[in-house]
Amino acid sequence: MKEIYLDYAATTRPLQEVAEAVAVSMINTYGNPSSLHKKGVEAETILKETSDKLSKMLGCLADEIIYTSGGTESNNMAILGLCAAYKRRAHKLITSSVEHPSVLETFKYLQTQGFEVCIIGVDKEGMLDLEALQKAIDKETLLVSIMHVNNEIGTVQDIERIGGLIKQKNKDTFFHVDAVQSFGKAPISVKKCNIDLLSISAHKFYGPRGVGVLYKNKDVRINPLIYGGGQQKGIRAGTENVPGIAGMLKACNYADQNMERLNAHYRTCKMYLSDSVLEHIPDTFINGPDKSKGAPHILNIGFRGIKSEVLLHALESKGIYVSSGSACSSNKKVKSTVLSAIGNKKEDLDNAIRFSFGMDTSLEELSYVADKLEEQVMLLRKYTLGGRHK
Amino acid sequence: MKEIYLDYAATTRPLQEVAEAVAVSMINTYGNPSSLHKKGVEAETILKETSDKLSKMLGCLADEIIYTSGGTESNNMAILGLCAAYKRRAHKLITSSVEHPSVLETFKYLQTQGFEVCIIGVDKEGMLDLEALQKAIDKETLLVSIMHVNNEIGTVQDIERIGGLIKQKNKDTFFHVDAVQSFGKAPISVKKCNIDLLSISAHKFYGPRGVGVLYKNKDVRINPLIYGGGQQKGIRAGTENVPGIAGMLKACNYADQNMERLNAHYRTCKMYLSDSVLEHIPDTFINGPDKSKGAPHILNIGFRGIKSEVLLHALESKGIYVSSGSACSSNKKVKSTVLSAIGNKKEDLDNAIRFSFGMDTSLEELSYVADKLEEQVMLLRKYTLGGRHK
């Protein structure tokens, strides 16, 4: 059976050249970057090259790049590390209602530690309420953490405007951006956007799993999350994952060179599938920004009267792999906080499918997906609801 | 120039089959284990297979295996996580003076958080003072953390006896073992040794970097270090490094099947190099256990009158790669705490070279190393010390 993967926002299949770079580095540059001899220096060179590339893409210094085990660790490290370092300065934290669990859960934990957490709402399209944000920032505000692209519905926040607004209101408030779904797809300038901390995950842009990045402005202090041998200037202990980082370098180069072309391709995919579904299947609607807006690689559609999980498995039986909401919270049997946040009614919290597109997605595939969707949706509605939605 | 790598305790060159398994998994099982569809299930299967293998090697349940980014994270997660979970029960922590920085630094941090840290000394060979340990454990003792094999001098602690002793003195005291240098080289039964938490790093036994394991007894609670999407039963958030774990599985299989053979090989290497050096180069001595004892893959030799770093680079110029103490603390310009702990005099704190052996080490290589060592040591002593040590 044909297999159609439309879950690129959960994880991408790494580029062949990424897999090769990882395997080659495992065998050739196997030294420990902390070792003082040549093998250590060779391994360290890979870290330096990758930091150089990342710093060029983000508009920061190579020294401002910290390697982590992934986006979740980067988010935790940024938020927990900053709060530990500045806990005596201020105690108010601000975030949005549509953040990834690795931000929201971290803030929940900090709330139990005496921090005040203020959660700013979003509109129907998932856009942050900037007025509410402006009002919320005061002299007690230590940190604002806002994601760039939402992982479930693809809303793109105006991080440049948000960064400006934060610093205008309180220049001592730090700005963290979860760029896990945007890095490699949208250009980001940390200086222009006044970003102090920014999280990246390699496996979201055709790099390896188990590798992430935290950009940290050199003038910002964070306490370590993980203590030990003083690697990465004492901020993140543990032997660096050199082969994974070598793989990420390839993925960075690819993303940098193909960003426009790929985005145009994703946009075509999104428009095509969205039109096919909305025009041919009744009682369907887009969650989040209009099809022409938002991140080009994410399309979230609600199918009234059908449980996401049921439709997901019906599609799976046809070789189509999609997600109900985000993979990252699929382990938990909770309804999407993002769909609640954009104001979906109770009956529209549990019928959403996230389609996310990648470099290998073709319109031919999407045509098949649209057909199967129509077929399965009609079938499910007929049988599970006695034809109520026919 | 011939290259001779004798820094296997810092990191190993992964097996070819490990590198291949990682690359293959990157391309074939690229799904996110949290995804509900087939690609997610395929990825999850790799986690399950690896947990099964690890549980058999450790004598625990597959459910007691948690994947981390490496040994340092495992040590931090065990210690910080346990202390956070049980901080109301007891506040005294015990460790030894020869632990890895990822344990010692974590304990230093906990000291600033109100925990009492008691550090037990070791004898000349690095063996823990069991009497002092027994005396130190009281009803206030929450945790004892002792490493299995020392990374700098190769001392092997009797963890079965230590585990028994701890539980006999206080059955509610938890026992954490840093097994980073022993797993895959020595058989370990967590039940027999009364171990509640145990740390493993894949890249120390020919597995990939960026992958570690924490064994956690199912009845023991730890708070997460990293918050997020509820992966790994909510204990360690973040998308699992499936390809890395697939590589570790290969390394586990290899270690399990070749343990005895490899240990005998390491022992032969250790005896050979130690005899060659001690017999032919004056003013040299073993740091740690006698050559016939201790871990077979680690040999630490002091060269009187020569700074470790100078000898390290002299050997490097001959294509020989060794370590001065441990790679993990080489970034810091501090003298070895391990050598202080075993009672070395001030002049013998900074002249140690750690030779660590691997599957590819040959006696022919070691013969060359012994020759070069003699040549370089004589040369350095002649020039840097005006012949004082001739």
Interface residues (C-beta under 8 A of the other chain):
Chain A: Y5 D7 A10 T11 T12 R13 P14 Q16 V18 A19 E20 V22 A23 M26 I27 Y30 G31 N32 S34 S35 L36 H37 K38 K39 G40 T68 S69 G70 G71 T72 E73 N75 N76 H100 P101 S102 E105 T106 K108 Y109 S201 H203 P208 R209 G210 V211 L225 I226 Y227 G228 G229 G230 Q231 A237 G238 T239 E240 N241 V242 P243 G244 E309 L312 H313 L315 E316 Y321 V322 S323 S324 S326 A327 C328 S329 S330 N331 K332
Chain B: Y5 D7 A10 T11 T12 R13 P14 Q16 V18 A19 E20 V22 A23 M26 I27 Y30 G31 N32 S34 S35 L36 H37 K38 K39 G40 T68 S69 G70 G71 T72 E73 N75 N76 H100 P101 S102 E105 T106 K108 Y109 S201 H203 P208 R209 G210 V211 L225 I226 Y227 G228 G229 G230 Q231 A237 G238 T239 E240 N241 V242 P243 G244 E309 L312 H313 L315 E316 Y321 V322 S323 S324 S326 A327 C328 S329 S330 N331 K332
